Amino acid sequence: MSRVYNFSAGPAALPQDVLQQARDEMLDWESSGMSVMEMSHRGKEFTSIAAAAEADLRELMAIPENYKVLFLQGGASSQFAAIPMNLLRGKKRADYINTGSWSKKAIAEAKRFCDVNVAAETSMCTPSQDELNLNPDAAYVHYTPNETIQGVEFPYVPETGDVPLIADMSSTILSRPIDVSKFGMIYAGAQKNIGPAGLTVVIVREDLIGEAMPDTPTMFNYATMMDAGSMYNTPPTYGWYLAGLVFKWLKGNGGLQAIAKVNGRKAFKLYAYIDGSSFYSNPVATNSRSWMNVPFVLANSELDASFLAEAKEANLVTLKGHRSVGGMRASIYNAMPEEGVQALIDFMADFEKRNG
Ligand SMILES: Cc1ncc(COP(=O)(O)O)c(C=O)c1O
Protein backbone atom coordinates (compact mmCIF):
# COMPACT_ATOMS: atom_id res chain seq x y z
CA MET A 1 0.00 0.00 0.00
CA SER A 2 1.35 3.44 -0.81
CA ARG A 3 -0.48 6.42 0.63
CA VAL A 4 0.16 9.89 -0.74
CA TYR A 5 0.27 13.21 1.08
CA ASN A 6 -3.09 14.62 -0.02
CA PHE A 7 -3.38 18.42 0.16
CA SER A 8 -7.00 18.49 -1.03
CA ALA A 9 -9.24 21.26 0.31
CA GLY A 10 -12.12 18.82 0.70
CA PRO A 11 -13.02 16.05 0.68
CA ALA A 12 -9.68 15.95 2.42
CA ALA A 13 -7.25 13.50 3.95
CA LEU A 14 -8.50 11.59 6.99
CA PRO A 15 -6.27 10.31 9.80
CA GLN A 16 -4.79 6.97 8.77
CA ASP A 17 -5.56 5.47 12.19
CA VAL A 18 -9.22 6.28 11.65
CA LEU A 19 -9.30 4.68 8.21
CA GLN A 20 -7.60 1.58 9.59
CA GLN A 21 -10.09 1.28 12.42
CA ALA A 22 -12.97 1.71 9.97
CA ARG A 23 -11.41 -1.00 7.79
CA ASP A 24 -11.07 -3.35 10.76
CA GLU A 25 -14.70 -2.75 11.73
CA MET A 26 -16.06 -2.72 8.19
CA LEU A 27 -17.70 -6.15 8.13
CA ASP A 28 -18.45 -6.63 11.80
CA TRP A 29 -18.79 -3.69 14.18
CA GLU A 30 -18.10 -4.76 17.79
CA SER A 31 -19.43 -8.30 17.26
CA SER A 32 -22.77 -7.02 16.00
CA GLY A 33 -22.27 -9.19 12.91
CA MET A 34 -22.83 -6.24 10.60
CA SER A 35 -21.25 -3.13 9.16
CA VAL A 36 -22.24 0.25 10.63
CA MET A 37 -23.58 0.98 7.12
CA GLU A 38 -26.10 -1.82 7.50
CA MET A 39 -27.47 -0.85 10.90
CA SER A 40 -30.86 0.65 11.62
CA HIS A 41 -30.34 4.22 12.77
CA ARG A 42 -32.85 3.54 15.53
CA GLY A 43 -31.20 0.39 16.84
CA LYS A 44 -29.22 0.39 20.07
CA GLU A 45 -25.89 -0.10 18.28
CA PHE A 46 -26.15 2.95 16.09
CA THR A 47 -27.76 5.15 18.73
CA SER A 48 -24.79 4.39 20.99
CA ILE A 49 -22.38 5.35 18.18
CA ALA A 50 -24.32 8.58 17.59
CA ALA A 51 -24.45 9.51 21.27
CA ALA A 52 -20.73 8.84 21.76
CA ALA A 53 -19.86 11.04 18.77
CA GLU A 54 -21.90 13.90 20.15
CA ALA A 55 -20.46 13.50 23.65
CA ASP A 56 -16.91 13.47 22.29
CA LEU A 57 -17.49 16.54 20.15
CA ARG A 58 -19.00 18.35 23.15
CA GLU A 59 -15.99 17.44 25.22
CA LEU A 60 -13.44 18.42 22.55
CA MET A 61 -15.01 21.83 21.91
CA ALA A 62 -16.27 22.36 25.48
CA ILE A 63 -19.75 23.01 24.08
CA PRO A 64 -21.97 24.51 26.80
CA GLU A 65 -25.16 22.66 27.74
CA ASN A 66 -27.44 25.33 26.32
CA TYR A 67 -26.22 24.51 22.81
CA LYS A 68 -27.71 21.79 20.61
CA VAL A 69 -25.53 19.73 18.30
CA LEU A 70 -27.25 18.62 15.10
CA PHE A 71 -25.89 16.06 12.63
CA LEU A 72 -27.46 17.01 9.31
CA GLN A 73 -27.20 16.53 5.56
CA GLY A 74 -27.07 19.01 2.70
CA GLY A 75 -23.61 20.42 3.30
CA ALA A 76 -22.68 23.84 4.56
CA SER A 77 -24.34 25.20 1.41
CA SER A 78 -27.80 24.16 2.67
CA GLN A 79 -27.11 26.09 5.84
CA PHE A 80 -26.71 29.25 3.76
CA ALA A 81 -30.52 29.03 3.35
CA ALA A 82 -31.38 27.33 6.64
CA ILE A 83 -29.74 30.13 8.63
CA PRO A 84 -32.05 32.94 7.49
CA MET A 85 -35.06 30.60 7.55
CA ASN A 86 -34.40 29.69 11.18
CA LEU A 87 -32.59 32.63 12.66
CA LEU A 88 -34.23 35.78 11.28
CA ARG A 89 -36.88 35.25 13.98
CA GLY A 90 -39.24 37.85 12.57
CA LYS A 91 -36.52 40.36 11.76
CA LYS A 92 -35.91 41.69 8.27
CA ARG A 93 -32.19 42.31 8.20
CA ALA A 94 -28.99 40.45 8.79
CA ASP A 95 -25.34 41.51 8.75
CA TYR A 96 -22.83 39.60 6.64
CA ILE A 97 -19.06 40.07 6.58
CA ASN A 98 -17.65 39.39 3.13
CA THR A 99 -14.07 38.10 3.10
CA GLY A 100 -14.12 35.83 0.05
CA SER A 101 -15.83 33.20 -2.08
CA TRP A 102 -17.78 31.37 0.63
CA SER A 103 -18.98 34.58 2.27
CA LYS A 104 -20.30 35.65 -1.13
CA LYS A 105 -22.26 32.42 -1.56
CA ALA A 106 -23.76 32.78 1.91
CA ILE A 107 -24.75 36.38 1.11
CA ALA A 108 -26.33 35.48 -2.24
CA GLU A 109 -28.51 32.84 -0.58
CA ALA A 110 -29.48 35.09 2.36
CA LYS A 111 -30.68 37.75 -0.08
CA ARG A 112 -33.55 35.43 -1.01
CA PHE A 113 -34.89 35.84 2.52
CA CYS A 114 -33.89 39.22 3.92
CA ASP A 115 -32.06 42.51 3.47
CA VAL A 116 -28.38 41.88 3.76
CA ASN A 117 -26.15 44.57 5.20
CA VAL A 118 -22.58 43.84 4.14
CA ALA A 119 -20.86 44.92 7.32
CA ALA A 120 -17.41 44.85 5.72
CA GLU A 121 -15.90 43.64 2.48
CA THR A 122 -12.23 42.80 2.16
CA SER A 123 -10.00 40.92 -0.23
CA MET A 124 -6.95 38.88 0.87
CA CYS A 125 -7.26 40.23 4.41
CA THR A 126 -9.83 40.40 7.21
CA PRO A 127 -11.47 43.58 8.49
CA SER A 128 -10.57 44.81 11.96
CA GLN A 129 -13.29 45.06 14.59
CA ASP A 130 -13.37 48.87 14.06
CA GLU A 131 -14.06 48.39 10.37
CA LEU A 132 -17.25 46.38 10.97
CA ASN A 133 -20.32 48.43 10.18
CA LEU A 134 -22.73 46.43 12.35
CA ASN A 135 -26.43 47.13 12.62
CA PRO A 136 -27.76 46.71 16.17
CA ASP A 137 -31.16 45.66 14.73
CA ALA A 138 -29.75 42.83 12.64
CA ALA A 139 -31.14 39.37 13.37
CA TYR A 140 -27.57 38.01 13.37
CA VAL A 141 -24.06 38.61 12.08
CA HIS A 142 -22.69 35.98 9.72
CA TYR A 143 -19.02 35.51 8.88
CA THR A 144 -16.59 32.96 7.49
CA PRO A 145 -13.74 32.55 10.00
CA ASN A 146 -11.67 30.76 7.36
CA GLU A 147 -12.09 31.33 3.63
CA THR A 148 -11.00 27.99 2.19
CA ILE A 149 -10.33 29.26 -1.34
CA GLN A 150 -8.45 32.48 -0.55
CA GLY A 151 -6.73 31.13 2.58
CA VAL A 152 -7.90 34.08 4.67
CA GLU A 153 -8.55 33.46 8.36
CA PHE A 154 -9.81 35.84 11.05
CA PRO A 155 -7.24 36.34 13.80
CA TYR A 156 -10.05 37.24 16.24
CA VAL A 157 -13.71 36.54 16.94
CA PRO A 158 -15.84 39.59 16.04
CA GLU A 159 -17.61 41.28 18.95
CA THR A 160 -21.31 41.67 18.10
CA GLY A 161 -22.91 42.65 21.41
CA ASP A 162 -26.36 41.10 21.83
CA VAL A 163 -26.66 40.18 18.15
CA PRO A 164 -25.96 36.44 17.66
CA LEU A 165 -22.76 35.64 15.77
CA ILE A 166 -23.01 32.88 13.16
CA ALA A 167 -19.84 31.24 11.85
CA ASP A 168 -19.23 29.04 8.82
CA MET A 169 -16.40 27.01 10.30
CA SER A 170 -16.31 24.42 7.53
CA SER A 171 -12.55 24.65 7.09
CA THR A 172 -11.39 25.65 10.56
CA ILE A 173 -13.55 23.72 13.03
CA LEU A 174 -11.48 21.57 15.43
CA SER A 175 -8.21 23.13 14.27
CA ARG A 176 -7.77 24.98 17.57
CA PRO A 177 -9.80 25.69 20.72
CA ILE A 178 -12.56 28.30 20.47
CA ASP A 179 -14.98 29.76 22.99
CA VAL A 180 -18.32 28.39 21.74
CA SER A 181 -20.25 30.69 24.07
CA LYS A 182 -19.29 33.65 21.86
CA PHE A 183 -21.37 32.23 19.01
CA GLY A 184 -25.10 31.92 18.35
CA MET A 185 -24.41 29.18 15.86
CA ILE A 186 -21.47 27.36 14.32
CA TYR A 187 -21.75 25.11 11.30
CA ALA A 188 -19.43 23.03 9.17
CA GLY A 189 -19.50 20.60 6.29
CA ALA A 190 -17.67 17.53 7.57
CA GLN A 191 -15.36 16.85 4.66
CA LYS A 192 -12.30 18.73 5.94
CA ASN A 193 -11.68 18.33 9.66
CA ILE A 194 -14.57 16.11 10.75
CA GLY A 195 -15.02 13.15 8.42
CA PRO A 196 -16.36 12.20 5.00
CA ALA A 197 -18.62 14.39 2.87
CA GLY A 198 -22.35 14.01 3.46
CA LEU A 199 -22.51 15.12 7.07
CA THR A 200 -22.99 18.69 8.28
CA VAL A 201 -22.51 19.63 11.92
CA VAL A 202 -24.59 22.47 13.37
CA ILE A 203 -24.00 23.78 16.89
CA VAL A 204 -26.74 26.22 17.82
CA ARG A 205 -27.76 28.04 20.99
CA GLU A 206 -31.02 26.54 22.18
CA ASP A 207 -32.88 29.82 22.71
CA LEU A 208 -32.44 30.71 19.02
CA ILE A 209 -34.38 27.61 17.91
CA GLY A 210 -38.16 27.58 17.45
CA GLU A 211 -38.97 30.73 15.50
CA ALA A 212 -38.38 29.50 11.96
CA MET A 213 -40.19 31.19 9.07
CA PRO A 214 -43.62 29.56 8.61
CA ASP A 215 -42.74 28.17 5.17
CA THR A 216 -39.52 26.54 6.33
CA PRO A 217 -39.38 22.98 4.94
CA THR A 218 -39.54 20.39 7.71
CA MET A 219 -36.06 19.09 6.97
CA PHE A 220 -34.56 22.58 7.19
CA ASN A 221 -36.18 23.43 10.51
CA TYR A 222 -33.76 23.24 13.42
CA ALA A 223 -36.64 22.59 15.82
CA THR A 224 -37.62 19.45 13.90
CA MET A 225 -34.07 18.17 13.95
CA MET A 226 -33.52 19.10 17.59
CA ASP A 227 -36.73 17.35 18.70
CA ALA A 228 -35.84 14.26 16.67
CA GLY A 229 -32.23 14.06 17.85
CA SER A 230 -31.17 14.66 14.20
CA MET A 231 -33.13 11.54 13.23
CA TYR A 232 -36.33 12.96 11.76
CA ASN A 233 -35.35 10.99 8.68
CA THR A 234 -32.49 8.56 8.05
CA PRO A 235 -29.30 10.40 9.02
CA PRO A 236 -25.95 9.92 7.24
CA THR A 237 -25.07 7.05 9.56
CA TYR A 238 -21.68 6.05 8.21
CA GLY A 239 -20.42 9.64 8.10
CA TRP A 240 -21.63 10.15 11.67
CA TYR A 241 -19.75 7.01 12.76
CA LEU A 242 -16.54 8.10 11.00
CA ALA A 243 -16.85 11.57 12.53
CA GLY A 244 -17.04 9.82 15.90
CA LEU A 245 -13.80 7.96 15.13
CA VAL A 246 -12.13 11.27 14.19
CA PHE A 247 -13.30 12.83 17.47
CA LYS A 248 -11.84 9.87 19.40
CA TRP A 249 -8.59 10.19 17.44
CA LEU A 250 -8.38 13.88 18.35
CA LYS A 251 -9.08 13.14 22.02
CA GLY A 252 -6.44 10.41 22.00
CA ASN A 253 -3.92 12.90 20.63
CA GLY A 254 -4.45 15.50 23.33
CA GLY A 255 -7.54 17.32 22.04
CA LEU A 256 -7.67 20.77 20.49
CA GLN A 257 -4.88 22.34 22.56
CA ALA A 258 -2.47 19.73 21.28
CA ILE A 259 -3.63 19.76 17.65
CA ALA A 260 -3.47 23.58 17.65
CA LYS A 261 0.23 23.40 18.52
CA VAL A 262 0.85 21.02 15.63
CA ASN A 263 -1.26 23.10 13.23
CA GLY A 264 0.51 26.31 14.24
CA ARG A 265 3.90 24.71 13.65
CA LYS A 266 2.88 23.30 10.26
CA ALA A 267 1.51 26.63 9.01
CA PHE A 268 4.39 28.69 10.43
CA LYS A 269 6.95 26.49 8.73
CA LEU A 270 5.26 26.60 5.34
CA TYR A 271 4.66 30.38 5.36
CA ALA A 272 8.22 30.98 6.59
CA TYR A 273 9.57 28.96 3.70
CA ILE A 274 7.35 30.77 1.15
CA ASP A 275 8.24 34.20 2.56
CA GLY A 276 11.94 33.38 2.45
CA SER A 277 11.80 32.52 -1.24
CA SER A 278 11.51 34.83 -4.23
CA PHE A 279 10.31 31.92 -6.35
CA TYR A 280 7.03 31.44 -4.41
CA SER A 281 4.70 33.97 -2.79
CA ASN A 282 1.52 34.09 -0.72
CA PRO A 283 -0.90 36.97 -1.39
CA VAL A 284 -2.64 37.14 2.00
CA ALA A 285 -2.05 39.85 4.66
CA THR A 286 0.21 38.32 7.30
CA ASN A 287 -2.29 38.77 10.17
CA SER A 288 -5.03 36.94 8.20
CA ARG A 289 -3.19 33.88 6.96
CA SER A 290 -5.04 30.62 7.27
CA TRP A 291 -3.63 27.75 9.29
CA MET A 292 -5.58 25.29 7.19
CA ASN A 293 -5.39 26.46 3.56
CA VAL A 294 -2.14 27.91 2.25
CA PRO A 295 -2.40 29.34 -1.25
CA PHE A 296 0.79 30.24 -3.08
CA VAL A 297 1.86 31.21 -6.58
CA LEU A 298 5.02 30.61 -8.55
CA ALA A 299 6.68 33.79 -9.85
CA ASN A 300 6.61 32.17 -13.27
CA SER A 301 3.16 30.65 -13.82
CA GLU A 302 4.43 28.83 -16.91
CA LEU A 303 6.01 26.39 -14.47
CA ASP A 304 2.67 25.56 -12.77
CA ALA A 305 1.99 22.43 -14.81
CA SER A 306 5.44 20.93 -14.27
CA PHE A 307 5.30 21.85 -10.57
CA LEU A 308 2.07 19.89 -10.19
CA ALA A 309 3.24 16.94 -12.28
CA GLU A 310 6.54 16.61 -10.42
CA ALA A 311 4.84 17.05 -7.05
CA LYS A 312 2.59 14.16 -7.94
CA GLU A 313 5.62 12.03 -8.82
CA ALA A 314 6.85 12.84 -5.31
CA ASN A 315 3.52 11.62 -3.82
CA LEU A 316 2.32 15.17 -3.05
CA VAL A 317 -1.12 15.49 -4.61
CA THR A 318 -4.05 17.89 -5.07
CA LEU A 319 -1.96 21.05 -4.83
CA LYS A 320 -3.71 22.91 -7.63
CA GLY A 321 -5.35 26.13 -6.44
CA HIS A 322 -9.11 26.61 -6.78
CA ARG A 323 -10.12 27.26 -10.39
CA SER A 324 -11.35 30.76 -9.46
CA VAL A 325 -7.96 31.95 -8.16
CA GLY A 326 -5.37 29.73 -9.88
CA GLY A 327 -1.89 29.05 -8.53
CA MET A 328 -1.41 26.42 -5.83
CA ARG A 329 -3.07 25.65 -2.52
CA ALA A 330 -1.86 23.31 0.18
CA SER A 331 -4.66 22.38 2.56
CA ILE A 332 -3.07 21.18 5.76
CA TYR A 333 -5.95 20.11 7.96
CA ASN A 334 -5.61 18.16 11.20
CA ALA A 335 -4.98 14.86 9.40
CA MET A 336 -1.96 16.18 7.49
CA PRO A 337 1.08 15.05 9.49
CA GLU A 338 4.01 17.39 10.06
CA GLU A 339 6.13 15.10 7.86
CA GLY A 340 3.75 15.82 4.98
CA VAL A 341 4.33 19.56 5.28
CA GLN A 342 8.08 18.99 5.53
CA ALA A 343 7.97 16.78 2.43
CA LEU A 344 6.16 19.58 0.57
CA ILE A 345 8.73 22.18 1.66
CA ASP A 346 11.60 19.90 0.64
CA PHE A 347 9.99 19.35 -2.75
CA MET A 348 9.36 23.10 -3.23
CA ALA A 349 13.00 23.87 -2.38
CA ASP A 350 14.26 21.24 -4.78
CA PHE A 351 11.94 22.44 -7.56
CA GLU A 352 13.12 26.02 -6.99
CA LYS A 353 16.76 24.93 -7.16
CA ARG A 354 16.19 23.22 -10.47
CA ASN A 355 14.01 25.95 -12.02
CA GLY A 356 14.79 29.20 -10.19
C1 LIG B 1 -15.91 27.75 4.15
C2 LIG B 1 -16.81 26.86 3.34
N1 LIG B 1 -18.14 27.05 3.40
C3 LIG B 1 -18.99 26.30 2.69
C4 LIG B 1 -18.55 25.28 1.89
C5 LIG B 1 -19.54 24.46 1.11
O1 LIG B 1 -19.65 23.26 1.76
P1 LIG B 1 -20.55 22.06 1.20
O2 LIG B 1 -19.86 21.56 -0.02
O3 LIG B 1 -20.53 21.10 2.36
O4 LIG B 1 -21.90 22.59 0.91
C6 LIG B 1 -17.19 25.02 1.80
C7 LIG B 1 -16.70 23.93 0.93
O5 LIG B 1 -15.56 23.79 0.60
C8 LIG B 1 -16.29 25.84 2.54
O6 LIG B 1 -14.98 25.64 2.47
The ligand as a Gaussian input file, in Angstrom:
#p B3LYP/6-31G(d) Opt

LIG

0 1
 C      -15.914000      27.749000       4.147000
 C      -16.811000      26.856000       3.343000
 N      -18.143000      27.049000       3.400000
 C      -18.993000      26.296000       2.690000
 C      -18.553000      25.283000       1.887000
 C      -19.543000      24.463000       1.114000
 O      -19.655000      23.258000       1.759000
 P      -20.546000      22.056000       1.198000
 O      -19.862000      21.557000      -0.017000
 O      -20.535000      21.104000       2.360000
 O      -21.904000      22.595000       0.909000
 C      -17.185000      25.023000       1.796000
 C      -16.699000      23.933000       0.929000
 O      -15.556000      23.788000       0.602000
 C      -16.294000      25.841000       2.539000
 O      -14.978000      25.644000       2.471000

